């Protein structure tokens, strides 16, 4: 069980690192939201599932799963609200310059 | 196993630095809001891992639940405010 949880946690860390690279490298706010909401959700899911496996069957398992459900609720909602504000404020999505 | 969780803790704390760069540097205000959202996601996971390291998971998980609820309400309020105000 410990080996499985270590594998899950390392995979989650990999996805979180990819999200951090994405938020530095991507060109504008609409593309950066992919790094924050999509990749971050997957990484947090894998990491918390790994921690729950390490913890074993107890009351803490239910609490960790509740935190996970809360993360899954809030991450897309916040990204959607922010992007709706951005597009109503008149930001234009990024386009590659064709030379 | 504690060494492994300390390693996870260090990597997560380093990732917060990348988001902090975006919060300080971001060209528009929406970049800063997105960066703050990423930092709070990392902080929630960080609190659970700290609970594992200190062997007090039942307490730290409650703290991270409260932090997640506060972050949800705060970020929605900021987004609503910016939506009505427009670009500064």
N, CA and C atoms of all chains as a GROMACS GRO file, in nm:
protein
  561
    1UNK      N    1   0.084  -0.122   0.000
    1UNK     CA    2   0.000   0.000   0.000
    1UNK      C    3   0.086   0.126   0.000
    2UNK      N    4   0.201   0.118   0.074
    2UNK     CA    5   0.288   0.236   0.079
    2UNK      C    6   0.352   0.265  -0.056
    3UNK      N    7   0.389   0.156  -0.128
    3UNK     CA    8   0.450   0.174  -0.260
    3UNK      C    9   0.351   0.243  -0.353
    4UNK      N   10   0.224   0.197  -0.347
    4UNK     CA   11   0.121   0.254  -0.433
    4UNK      C   12   0.100   0.402  -0.401
    5UNK      N   13   0.098   0.435  -0.270
    5UNK     CA   14   0.076   0.576  -0.233
    5UNK      C   15   0.195   0.661  -0.276
    6UNK      N   16   0.318   0.606  -0.270
    6UNK     CA   17   0.434   0.684  -0.315
    6UNK      C   18   0.426   0.710  -0.465
    7UNK      N   19   0.380   0.607  -0.540
    7UNK     CA   20   0.366   0.628  -0.685
    7UNK      C   21   0.264   0.736  -0.714
    8UNK      N   22   0.149   0.731  -0.643
    8UNK     CA   23   0.045   0.833  -0.666
    8UNK      C   24   0.097   0.972  -0.633
    9UNK      N   25   0.170   0.985  -0.519
    9UNK     CA   26   0.214   1.118  -0.477
    9UNK      C   27   0.317   1.173  -0.575
   10UNK      N   28   0.408   1.086  -0.626
   10UNK     CA   29   0.509   1.136  -0.720
   10UNK      C   30   0.445   1.179  -0.852
   11UNK      N   31   0.342   1.102  -0.899
   11UNK     CA   32   0.272   1.144  -1.020
   11UNK      C   33   0.202   1.278  -1.001
   12UNK      N   34   0.140   1.296  -0.884
   12UNK     CA   35   0.075   1.424  -0.855
   12UNK      C   36   0.174   1.538  -0.853
   13UNK      N   37   0.292   1.515  -0.795
   13UNK     CA   38   0.394   1.620  -0.793
   13UNK      C   39   0.438   1.656  -0.934
   14UNK      N   40   0.448   1.553  -1.022
   14UNK     CA   41   0.486   1.580  -1.161
   14UNK      C   42   0.385   1.673  -1.227
   15UNK      N   43   0.254   1.646  -1.206
   15UNK     CA   44   0.154   1.732  -1.270
   15UNK      C   45   0.155   1.872  -1.210
   16UNK      N   46   0.182   1.883  -1.079
   16UNK     CA   47   0.188   2.017  -1.019
   16UNK      C   48   0.306   2.095  -1.074
   17UNK      N   49   0.420   2.026  -1.098
   17UNK     CA   50   0.536   2.096  -1.154
   17UNK      C   51   0.506   2.143  -1.296
   18UNK      N   52   0.434   2.058  -1.374
   18UNK     CA   53   0.397   2.099  -1.510
   18UNK      C   54   0.308   2.223  -1.505
   19UNK      N   55   0.214   2.228  -1.408
   19UNK     CA   56   0.128   2.345  -1.396
   19UNK      C   57   0.209   2.469  -1.362
   20UNK      N   58   0.311   2.455  -1.276
   20UNK     CA   59   0.392   2.571  -1.239
   20UNK      C   60   0.474   2.620  -1.357
   21UNK      N   61   0.524   2.526  -1.441
   21UNK     CA   62   0.596   2.569  -1.560
   21UNK      C   63   0.500   2.643  -1.654
   22UNK      N   64   0.376   2.588  -1.665
   22UNK     CA   65   0.279   2.649  -1.755
   22UNK      C   66   0.243   2.790  -1.715
   23UNK      N   67   0.229   2.815  -1.584
   23UNK     CA   68   0.185   2.950  -1.547
   23UNK      C   69   0.296   3.051  -1.566
   24UNK      N   70   0.422   3.007  -1.577
   24UNK     CA   71   0.529   3.102  -1.606
   24UNK      C   72   0.543   3.123  -1.757
   25UNK      N   73   0.530   3.014  -1.836
   25UNK     CA   74   0.570   3.021  -1.976
   25UNK      C   75   0.458   3.065  -2.071
   26UNK      N   76   0.331   3.042  -2.035
   26UNK     CA   77   0.224   3.064  -2.133
   26UNK      C   78   0.197   3.213  -2.154
   27UNK      N   79   0.145   3.251  -2.273
   27UNK     CA   80   0.150   3.392  -2.311
   27UNK      C   81   0.043   3.484  -2.252
   28UNK      N   82  -0.082   3.439  -2.229
   28UNK     CA   83  -0.178   3.536  -2.174
   28UNK      C   84  -0.272   3.469  -2.077
   29UNK      N   85  -0.369   3.547  -2.023
   29UNK     CA   86  -0.447   3.499  -1.909
   29UNK      C   87  -0.537   3.382  -1.947
   30UNK      N   88  -0.585   3.379  -2.070
   30UNK     CA   89  -0.677   3.270  -2.108
   30UNK      C   90  -0.604   3.136  -2.118
   31UNK      N   91  -0.480   3.140  -2.169
   31UNK     CA   92  -0.405   3.014  -2.175
   31UNK      C   93  -0.352   2.974  -2.038
   32UNK      N   94  -0.318   3.075  -1.955
   32UNK     CA   95  -0.266   3.041  -1.822
   32UNK      C   96  -0.372   2.974  -1.736
   33UNK      N   97  -0.500   3.004  -1.764
   33UNK     CA   98  -0.605   2.943  -1.682
   33UNK      C   99  -0.608   2.791  -1.701
   34UNK      N  100  -0.561   2.742  -1.817
   34UNK     CA  101  -0.554   2.596  -1.832
   34UNK      C  102  -0.459   2.536  -1.731
   35UNK      N  103  -0.341   2.602  -1.717
   35UNK     CA  104  -0.243   2.550  -1.622
   35UNK      C  105  -0.300   2.551  -1.481
   36UNK      N  106  -0.371   2.659  -1.445
   36UNK     CA  107  -0.419   2.668  -1.307
   36UNK      C  108  -0.532   2.570  -1.283
   37UNK      N  109  -0.635   2.567  -1.369
   37UNK     CA  110  -0.755   2.491  -1.332
   37UNK      C  111  -0.745   2.344  -1.371
   38UNK      N  112  -0.695   2.312  -1.489
   38UNK     CA  113  -0.699   2.172  -1.533
   38UNK      C  114  -0.588   2.089  -1.471
   39UNK      N  115  -0.462   2.130  -1.497
   39UNK     CA  116  -0.349   2.049  -1.452
   39UNK      C  117  -0.339   2.048  -1.301
   40UNK      N  118  -0.372   2.161  -1.239
   40UNK     CA  119  -0.366   2.170  -1.094
   40UNK      C  120  -0.467   2.077  -1.029
   41UNK      N  121  -0.589   2.068  -1.088
   41UNK     CA  122  -0.690   1.979  -1.031
   41UNK      C  123  -0.644   1.834  -1.036
   42UNK      N  124  -0.586   1.793  -1.150
   42UNK     CA  125  -0.541   1.654  -1.163
   42UNK      C  126  -0.429   1.624  -1.063
   43UNK      N  127  -0.333   1.717  -1.052
   43UNK     CA  128  -0.222   1.694  -0.960
   43UNK      C  129  -0.268   1.686  -0.816
   44UNK      N  130  -0.361   1.777  -0.777
   44UNK     CA  131  -0.411   1.776  -0.640
   44UNK      C  132  -0.489   1.648  -0.612
   45UNK      N  133  -0.566   1.601  -0.714
   45UNK     CA  134  -0.641   1.476  -0.698
   45UNK      C  135  -0.548   1.360  -0.670
   46UNK      N  136  -0.442   1.345  -0.754
   46UNK     CA  137  -0.351   1.231  -0.737
   46UNK      C  138  -0.279   1.238  -0.603
   47UNK      N  139  -0.236   1.361  -0.565
   47UNK     CA  140  -0.160   1.375  -0.441
   47UNK      C  141  -0.246   1.342  -0.319
   48UNK      N  142  -0.370   1.395  -0.317
   48UNK     CA  143  -0.454   1.370  -0.200
   48UNK      C  144  -0.500   1.225  -0.193
   49UNK      N  145  -0.522   1.161  -0.310
   49UNK     CA  146  -0.558   1.018  -0.307
   49UNK      C  147  -0.441   0.936  -0.253
   50UNK      N  148  -0.318   0.974  -0.291
   50UNK     CA  149  -0.202   0.904  -0.237
   50UNK      C  150  -0.192   0.920  -0.087
   51UNK      N  151  -0.216   1.042  -0.037
   51UNK     CA  152  -0.210   1.065   0.108
   51UNK      C  153  -0.319   0.985   0.180
   52UNK      N  154  -0.440   0.979   0.118
   52UNK     CA  155  -0.550   0.903   0.180
   52UNK      C  156  -0.517   0.754   0.185
   53UNK      N  157  -0.448   0.702   0.081
   53UNK     CA  158  -0.406   0.561   0.085
   53UNK      C  159  -0.307   0.537   0.196
   54UNK      N  160  -0.214   0.630   0.215
   54UNK     CA  161  -0.114   0.615   0.321
   54UNK      C  162  -0.181   0.618   0.458
   55UNK      N  163  -0.288   0.697   0.469
   55UNK     CA  164  -0.354   0.715   0.599
   55UNK      C  165  -0.432   0.591   0.640
   56UNK      N  166  -0.487   0.517   0.542
   56UNK     CA  167  -0.562   0.397   0.574
   56UNK      C  168  -0.706   0.428   0.613
   57UNK      N  169  -0.780   0.324   0.648
   57UNK     CA  170  -0.923   0.342   0.677
   57UNK      C  171  -0.941   0.404   0.815
   58UNK      N  172  -0.992   0.528   0.818
   58UNK     CA  173  -1.020   0.592   0.947
   58UNK      C  174  -1.109   0.714   0.920
   59UNK      N  175  -1.134   0.793   1.023
   59UNK     CA  176  -1.213   0.914   1.006
   59UNK      C  177  -1.138   1.016   0.920
   60UNK      N  178  -1.002   1.014   0.931
   60UNK     CA  179  -0.922   1.110   0.855
   60UNK      C  180  -0.938   1.092   0.706
   61UNK      N  181  -0.962   0.967   0.664
   61UNK     CA  182  -0.981   0.939   0.521
   61UNK      C  183  -1.101   1.017   0.468
   62UNK      N  184  -1.212   1.016   0.544
   62UNK     CA  185  -1.332   1.088   0.501
   62UNK      C  186  -1.305   1.238   0.496
   63UNK      N  187  -1.228   1.289   0.594
   63UNK     CA  188  -1.199   1.433   0.595
   63UNK      C  189  -1.114   1.473   0.475
   64UNK      N  190  -1.013   1.388   0.443
   64UNK     CA  191  -0.927   1.420   0.328
   64UNK      C  192  -1.008   1.416   0.199
   65UNK      N  193  -1.102   1.320   0.190
   65UNK     CA  194  -1.185   1.315   0.069
   65UNK      C  195  -1.279   1.436   0.062
   66UNK      N  196  -1.321   1.487   0.178
   66UNK     CA  197  -1.405   1.608   0.178
   66UNK      C  198  -1.326   1.728   0.127
   67UNK      N  199  -1.198   1.739   0.170
   67UNK     CA  200  -1.113   1.848   0.118
   67UNK      C  201  -1.097   1.835  -0.033
   68UNK      N  202  -1.082   1.710  -0.081
   68UNK     CA  203  -1.067   1.685  -0.224
   68UNK      C  204  -1.191   1.729  -0.301
   69UNK      N  205  -1.311   1.696  -0.248
   69UNK     CA  206  -1.435   1.736  -0.314
   69UNK      C  207  -1.447   1.888  -0.318
   70UNK      N  208  -1.405   1.955  -0.209
   70UNK     CA  209  -1.410   2.100  -0.203
   70UNK      C  210  -1.318   2.162  -0.307
   71UNK      N  211  -1.197   2.103  -0.323
   71UNK     CA  212  -1.102   2.152  -0.424
   71UNK      C  213  -1.162   2.138  -0.563
   72UNK      N  214  -1.227   2.023  -0.587
   72UNK     CA  215  -1.285   2.003  -0.720
   72UNK      C  216  -1.399   2.097  -0.746
   73UNK      N  217  -1.471   2.139  -0.639
   73UNK     CA  218  -1.577   2.238  -0.659
   73UNK      C  219  -1.519   2.375  -0.690
   74UNK      N  220  -1.415   2.414  -0.613
   74UNK     CA  221  -1.378   2.556  -0.618
   74UNK      C  222  -1.285   2.589  -0.733
   75UNK      N  223  -1.201   2.493  -0.776
   75UNK     CA  224  -1.100   2.529  -0.875
   75UNK      C  225  -1.161   2.572  -1.009
   76UNK      N  226  -1.252   2.494  -1.069
   76UNK     CA  227  -1.311   2.539  -1.194
   76UNK      C  228  -1.402   2.660  -1.178
   77UNK      N  229  -1.472   2.670  -1.062
   77UNK     CA  230  -1.564   2.782  -1.044
   77UNK      C  231  -1.488   2.914  -1.042
   78UNK      N  232  -1.373   2.916  -0.970
   78UNK     CA  233  -1.296   3.040  -0.961
   78UNK      C  234  -1.234   3.076  -1.096
   79UNK      N  235  -1.183   2.974  -1.168
   79UNK     CA  236  -1.124   3.002  -1.299
   79UNK      C  237  -1.230   3.057  -1.394
   80UNK      N  238  -1.350   2.998  -1.390
   80UNK     CA  239  -1.457   3.044  -1.479
   80UNK      C  240  -1.500   3.186  -1.447
   81UNK      N  241  -1.513   3.218  -1.318
   81UNK     CA  242  -1.556   3.352  -1.279
   81UNK      C  243  -1.452   3.456  -1.319
   82UNK      N  244  -1.322   3.422  -1.297
   82UNK     CA  245  -1.217   3.517  -1.332
   82UNK      C  246  -1.212   3.542  -1.482
   83UNK      N  247  -1.226   3.433  -1.561
   83UNK     CA  248  -1.218   3.450  -1.706
   83UNK      C  249  -1.339   3.522  -1.761
   84UNK      N  250  -1.455   3.502  -1.699
   84UNK     CA  251  -1.571   3.577  -1.745
   84UNK      C  252  -1.553   3.726  -1.719
   85UNK      N  253  -1.496   3.759  -1.602
   85UNK     CA  254  -1.465   3.899  -1.574
   85UNK      C  255  -1.365   3.953  -1.675
   86UNK      N  256  -1.264   3.869  -1.712
   86UNK     CA  257  -1.162   3.916  -1.805
   86UNK      C  258  -1.222   3.944  -1.942
   87UNK      N  259  -1.311   3.855  -1.987
   87UNK     CA  260  -1.362   3.875  -2.124
   87UNK      C  261  -1.464   3.986  -2.128
   88UNK      N  262  -1.535   4.012  -2.016
   88UNK     CA  263  -1.627   4.127  -2.014
   88UNK      C  264  -1.552   4.258  -2.002
   89UNK      N  265  -1.428   4.251  -1.948
   89UNK     CA  266  -1.348   4.373  -1.939
   89UNK      C  267  -1.284   4.408  -2.073
   90UNK      N  268  -1.296   4.317  -2.172
   90UNK     CA  269  -1.249   4.352  -2.306
   90UNK      C  270  -1.111   4.302  -2.340
   91UNK      N  271  -1.059   4.201  -2.267
   91UNK     CA  272  -0.930   4.144  -2.305
   91UNK      C  273  -0.948   4.057  -2.428
   92UNK      N  274  -0.852   4.067  -2.521
   92UNK     CA  275  -0.859   3.983  -2.641
   92UNK      C  276  -0.772   3.858  -2.621
   93UNK      N  277  -0.824   3.739  -2.661
   93UNK     CA  278  -0.740   3.619  -2.654
   93UNK      C  279  -0.618   3.631  -2.743
   94UNK      N  280  -0.510   3.562  -2.700
   94UNK     CA  281  -0.380   3.572  -2.768
   94UNK      C  282  -0.383   3.498  -2.899
   95UNK      N  283  -0.325   3.560  -3.003
   95UNK     CA  284  -0.314   3.490  -3.132
   95UNK      C  285  -0.169   3.494  -3.175
   96UNK      N  286  -0.127   3.385  -3.243
   96UNK     CA  287   0.011   3.381  -3.290
   96UNK      C  288   0.027   3.476  -3.409
   97UNK      N  289   0.134   3.555  -3.405
   97UNK     CA  290   0.155   3.647  -3.517
   97UNK      C  291   0.200   3.568  -3.639
   98UNK      N  292   0.132   3.592  -3.752
   98UNK     CA  293   0.173   3.528  -3.878
   98UNK      C  294   0.254   3.630  -3.957
   99UNK      N  295   0.382   3.597  -3.974
   99UNK     CA  296   0.471   3.694  -4.037
   99UNK      C  297   0.472   3.677  -4.188
  100UNK      N  298   0.982   0.717   0.582
  100UNK     CA  299   0.863   0.775   0.519
  100UNK      C  300   0.850   0.923   0.550
  101UNK      N  301   0.895   0.962   0.673
  101UNK     CA  302   0.890   1.105   0.707
  101UNK      C  303   0.980   1.186   0.615
  102UNK      N  304   1.094   1.128   0.576
  102UNK     CA  305   1.186   1.199   0.485
  102UNK      C  306   1.117   1.225   0.352
  103UNK      N  307   1.042   1.125   0.305
  103UNK     CA  308   0.971   1.143   0.178
  103UNK      C  309   0.869   1.256   0.187
  104UNK      N  310   0.795   1.262   0.300
  104UNK     CA  311   0.695   1.368   0.310
  104UNK      C  312   0.761   1.505   0.327
  105UNK      N  313   0.880   1.508   0.391
  105UNK     CA  314   0.952   1.636   0.398
  105UNK      C  315   0.996   1.681   0.258
  106UNK      N  316   1.035   1.584   0.175
  106UNK     CA  317   1.071   1.616   0.037
  106UNK      C  318   0.951   1.674  -0.040
  107UNK      N  319   0.833   1.610  -0.022
  107UNK     CA  320   0.711   1.661  -0.086
  107UNK      C  321   0.682   1.803  -0.041
  108UNK      N  322   0.703   1.827   0.090
  108UNK     CA  323   0.680   1.960   0.148
  108UNK      C  324   0.770   2.064   0.081
  109UNK      N  325   0.898   2.027   0.063
  109UNK     CA  326   0.994   2.122   0.003
  109UNK      C  327   0.957   2.152  -0.142
  110UNK      N  328   0.917   2.049  -0.218
  110UNK     CA  329   0.882   2.072  -0.358
  110UNK      C  330   0.760   2.163  -0.368
  111UNK      N  331   0.660   2.140  -0.281
  111UNK     CA  332   0.539   2.223  -0.285
  111UNK      C  333   0.573   2.368  -0.250
  112UNK      N  334   0.661   2.387  -0.150
  112UNK     CA  335   0.699   2.524  -0.112
  112UNK      C  336   0.775   2.592  -0.224
  113UNK      N  337   0.854   2.513  -0.301
  113UNK     CA  338   0.923   2.573  -0.414
  113UNK      C  339   0.828   2.612  -0.525
  114UNK      N  340   0.720   2.531  -0.544
  114UNK     CA  341   0.624   2.562  -0.650
  114UNK      C  342   0.550   2.692  -0.620
  115UNK      N  343   0.530   2.723  -0.491
  115UNK     CA  344   0.462   2.848  -0.456
  115UNK      C  345   0.542   2.967  -0.510
  116UNK      N  346   0.676   2.952  -0.517
  116UNK     CA  347   0.759   3.060  -0.570
  116UNK      C  348   0.724   3.093  -0.715
  117UNK      N  349   0.696   2.989  -0.796
  117UNK     CA  350   0.661   3.012  -0.936
  117UNK      C  351   0.532   3.093  -0.947
  118UNK      N  352   0.432   3.057  -0.863
  118UNK     CA  353   0.305   3.131  -0.868
  118UNK      C  354   0.325   3.273  -0.817
  119UNK      N  355   0.415   3.289  -0.718
  119UNK     CA  356   0.441   3.422  -0.663
  119UNK      C  357   0.501   3.513  -0.769
  120UNK      N  358   0.585   3.454  -0.857
  120UNK     CA  359   0.640   3.532  -0.968
  120UNK      C  360   0.527   3.587  -1.054
  121UNK      N  361   0.426   3.503  -1.083
  121UNK     CA  362   0.315   3.548  -1.168
  121UNK      C  363   0.232   3.654  -1.096
  122UNK      N  364   0.215   3.639  -0.964
  122UNK     CA  365   0.135   3.738  -0.891
  122UNK      C  366   0.205   3.873  -0.893
  123UNK      N  367   0.338   3.874  -0.876
  123UNK     CA  368   0.408   4.002  -0.870
  123UNK      C  369   0.425   4.062  -1.008
  124UNK      N  370   0.439   3.977  -1.113
  124UNK     CA  371   0.481   4.023  -1.244
  124UNK      C  372   0.365   4.042  -1.342
  125UNK      N  373   0.249   3.975  -1.312
  125UNK     CA  374   0.144   3.961  -1.412
  125UNK      C  375   0.102   4.092  -1.477
  126UNK      N  376   0.089   4.094  -1.610
  126UNK     CA  377   0.055   4.218  -1.677
  126UNK      C  378  -0.084   4.270  -1.642
  127UNK      N  379  -0.184   4.183  -1.633
  127UNK     CA  380  -0.317   4.232  -1.595
  127UNK      C  381  -0.352   4.182  -1.456
  128UNK      N  382  -0.463   4.239  -1.404
  128UNK     CA  383  -0.502   4.203  -1.267
  128UNK      C  384  -0.558   4.062  -1.261
  129UNK      N  385  -0.609   4.010  -1.375
  129UNK     CA  386  -0.667   3.876  -1.375
  129UNK      C  387  -0.559   3.769  -1.359
  130UNK      N  388  -0.438   3.799  -1.412
  130UNK     CA  389  -0.326   3.708  -1.390
  130UNK      C  390  -0.296   3.695  -1.241
  131UNK      N  391  -0.302   3.809  -1.172
  131UNK     CA  392  -0.273   3.805  -1.028
  131UNK      C  393  -0.377   3.722  -0.953
  132UNK      N  394  -0.506   3.736  -0.993
  132UNK     CA  395  -0.610   3.657  -0.925
  132UNK      C  396  -0.590   3.508  -0.950
  133UNK      N  397  -0.554   3.472  -1.075
  133UNK     CA  398  -0.530   3.331  -1.106
  133UNK      C  399  -0.411   3.277  -1.027
  134UNK      N  400  -0.306   3.359  -1.015
  134UNK     CA  401  -0.189   3.316  -0.938
  134UNK      C  402  -0.223   3.294  -0.792
  135UNK      N  403  -0.306   3.383  -0.736
  135UNK     CA  404  -0.346   3.365  -0.596
  135UNK      C  405  -0.426   3.238  -0.578
  136UNK      N  406  -0.511   3.205  -0.677
  136UNK     CA  407  -0.588   3.081  -0.669
  136UNK      C  408  -0.495   2.959  -0.668
  137UNK      N  409  -0.390   2.965  -0.752
  137UNK     CA  410  -0.295   2.855  -0.753
  137UNK      C  411  -0.221   2.842  -0.620
  138UNK      N  412  -0.182   2.958  -0.562
  138UNK     CA  413  -0.112   2.954  -0.434
  138UNK      C  414  -0.200   2.894  -0.326
  139UNK      N  415  -0.331   2.926  -0.327
  139UNK     CA  416  -0.416   2.872  -0.220
  139UNK      C  417  -0.438   2.722  -0.239
  140UNK      N  418  -0.442   2.675  -0.366
  140UNK     CA  419  -0.451   2.530  -0.386
  140UNK      C  420  -0.330   2.460  -0.326
  141UNK      N  421  -0.209   2.519  -0.354
  141UNK     CA  422  -0.088   2.460  -0.297
  141UNK      C  423  -0.092   2.465  -0.145
  142UNK      N  424  -0.146   2.573  -0.087
  142UNK     CA  425  -0.146   2.585   0.059
  142UNK      C  426  -0.236   2.480   0.122
  143UNK      N  427  -0.348   2.448   0.055
  143UNK     CA  428  -0.438   2.347   0.109
  143UNK      C  429  -0.368   2.210   0.115
  144UNK      N  430  -0.300   2.176   0.003
  144UNK     CA  431  -0.228   2.047   0.002
  144UNK      C  432  -0.115   2.048   0.105
  145UNK      N  433  -0.046   2.164   0.114
  145UNK     CA  434   0.066   2.177   0.207
  145UNK      C  435   0.023   2.154   0.351
  146UNK      N  436  -0.098   2.203   0.387
  146UNK     CA  437  -0.144   2.185   0.525
  146UNK      C  438  -0.168   2.038   0.555
  147UNK      N  439  -0.225   1.964   0.457
  147UNK     CA  440  -0.249   1.821   0.481
  147UNK      C  441  -0.117   1.748   0.498
  148UNK      N  442  -0.015   1.784   0.414
  148UNK     CA  443   0.115   1.716   0.424
  148UNK      C  444   0.183   1.750   0.557
  149UNK      N  445   0.169   1.875   0.602
  149UNK     CA  446   0.225   1.912   0.733
  149UNK      C  447   0.161   1.828   0.843
  150UNK      N  448   0.030   1.804   0.831
  150UNK     CA  449  -0.038   1.719   0.928
  150UNK      C  450   0.019   1.578   0.931
  151UNK      N  451   0.052   1.523   0.811
  151UNK     CA  452   0.112   1.389   0.806
  151UNK      C  453   0.248   1.391   0.877
  152UNK      N  454   0.328   1.496   0.850
  152UNK     CA  455   0.463   1.501   0.907
  152UNK      C  456   0.457   1.511   1.059
  153UNK      N  457   0.366   1.594   1.112
  153UNK     CA  458   0.357   1.612   1.257
  153UNK      C  459   0.270   1.507   1.325
  154UNK      N  460   0.209   1.415   1.248
  154UNK     CA  461   0.125   1.309   1.303
  154UNK      C  462  -0.003   1.362   1.370
  155UNK      N  463  -0.052   1.476   1.322
  155UNK     CA  464  -0.177   1.532   1.374
  155UNK      C  465  -0.271   1.562   1.258
  156UNK      N  466  -0.301   1.459   1.178
  156UNK     CA  467  -0.377   1.484   1.055
  156UNK      C  468  -0.516   1.537   1.086
  157UNK      N  469  -0.579   1.486   1.193
  157UNK     CA  470  -0.719   1.521   1.218
  157UNK      C  471  -0.736   1.671   1.245
  158UNK      N  472  -0.631   1.736   1.300
  158UNK     CA  473  -0.641   1.879   1.326
  158UNK      C  474  -0.612   1.960   1.200
  159UNK      N  475  -0.505   1.923   1.126
  159UNK     CA  476  -0.463   2.004   1.013
  159UNK      C  477  -0.560   1.994   0.896
  160UNK      N  478  -0.629   1.880   0.884
  160UNK     CA  479  -0.728   1.868   0.776
  160UNK      C  480  -0.843   1.964   0.799
  161UNK      N  481  -0.882   1.983   0.925
  161UNK     CA  482  -0.988   2.080   0.953
  161UNK      C  483  -0.944   2.222   0.917
  162UNK      N  484  -0.817   2.254   0.948
  162UNK     CA  485  -0.766   2.388   0.914
  162UNK      C  486  -0.769   2.407   0.763
  163UNK      N  487  -0.729   2.304   0.688
  163UNK     CA  488  -0.725   2.321   0.543
  163UNK      C  489  -0.865   2.330   0.485
  164UNK      N  490  -0.965   2.263   0.546
  164UNK     CA  491  -1.104   2.280   0.500
  164UNK      C  492  -1.150   2.424   0.517
  165UNK      N  493  -1.118   2.481   0.632
  165UNK     CA  494  -1.156   2.621   0.656
  165UNK      C  495  -1.088   2.715   0.559
  166UNK      N  496  -0.959   2.687   0.530
  166UNK     CA  497  -0.887   2.771   0.436
  166UNK      C  498  -0.948   2.763   0.296
  167UNK      N  499  -0.990   2.642   0.256
  167UNK     CA  500  -1.049   2.625   0.124
  167UNK      C  501  -1.181   2.702   0.113
  168UNK      N  502  -1.263   2.697   0.220
  168UNK     CA  503  -1.391   2.770   0.215
  168UNK      C  504  -1.367   2.920   0.205
  169UNK      N  505  -1.272   2.971   0.286
  169UNK     CA  506  -1.241   3.115   0.284
  169UNK      C  507  -1.192   3.156   0.145
  170UNK      N  508  -1.106   3.071   0.085
  170UNK     CA  509  -1.052   3.105  -0.046
  170UNK      C  510  -1.161   3.109  -0.151
  171UNK      N  511  -1.256   3.014  -0.143
  171UNK     CA  512  -1.365   3.011  -0.242
  171UNK      C  513  -1.445   3.141  -0.238
  172UNK      N  514  -1.486   3.182  -0.114
  172UNK     CA  515  -1.569   3.302  -0.102
  172UNK      C  516  -1.490   3.426  -0.144
  173UNK      N  517  -1.362   3.433  -0.101
  173UNK     CA  518  -1.282   3.552  -0.131
  173UNK      C  519  -1.257   3.569  -0.280
  174UNK      N  520  -1.220   3.459  -0.348
  174UNK     CA  521  -1.189   3.471  -0.490
  174UNK      C  522  -1.314   3.502  -0.570
  175UNK      N  523  -1.430   3.446  -0.531
  175UNK     CA  524  -1.554   3.479  -0.603
  175UNK      C  525  -1.590   3.625  -0.585
  176UNK      N  526  -1.568   3.680  -0.463
  176UNK     CA  527  -1.598   3.821  -0.439
  176UNK      C  528  -1.510   3.910  -0.525
  177UNK      N  529  -1.380   3.877  -0.534
  177UNK     CA  530  -1.289   3.958  -0.616
  177UNK      C  531  -1.330   3.952  -0.762
  178UNK      N  532  -1.367   3.832  -0.810
  178UNK     CA  533  -1.405   3.818  -0.951
  178UNK      C  534  -1.531   3.897  -0.982
  179UNK      N  535  -1.630   3.892  -0.890
  179UNK     CA  536  -1.753   3.968  -0.912
  179UNK      C  537  -1.725   4.117  -0.916
  180UNK      N  538  -1.638   4.162  -0.823
  180UNK     CA  539  -1.606   4.305  -0.816
  180UNK      C  540  -1.540   4.351  -0.945
  181UNK      N  541  -1.443   4.271  -0.994
  181UNK     CA  542  -1.372   4.311  -1.116
  181UNK      C  543  -1.465   4.308  -1.236
  182UNK      N  544  -1.564   4.217  -1.234
  182UNK     CA  545  -1.656   4.208  -1.346
  182UNK      C  546  -1.742   4.333  -1.358
  183UNK      N  547  -1.782   4.389  -1.244
  183UNK     CA  548  -1.865   4.510  -1.251
  183UNK      C  549  -1.783   4.634  -1.276
  184UNK      N  550  -1.656   4.631  -1.236
  184UNK     CA  551  -1.575   4.752  -1.243
  184UNK      C  552  -1.510   4.767  -1.379
  185UNK      N  553  -1.478   4.653  -1.446
  185UNK     CA  554  -1.406   4.662  -1.572
  185UNK      C  555  -1.258   4.674  -1.550
  186UNK      N  556  -1.185   4.692  -1.661
  186UNK     CA  557  -1.038   4.700  -1.650
  186UNK      C  558  -0.998   4.828  -1.578
  187UNK      N  559  -0.904   4.819  -1.483
  187UNK     CA  560  -0.861   4.939  -1.412
  187UNK      C  561  -0.770   5.026  -1.499
   0.00000   0.00000   0.00000
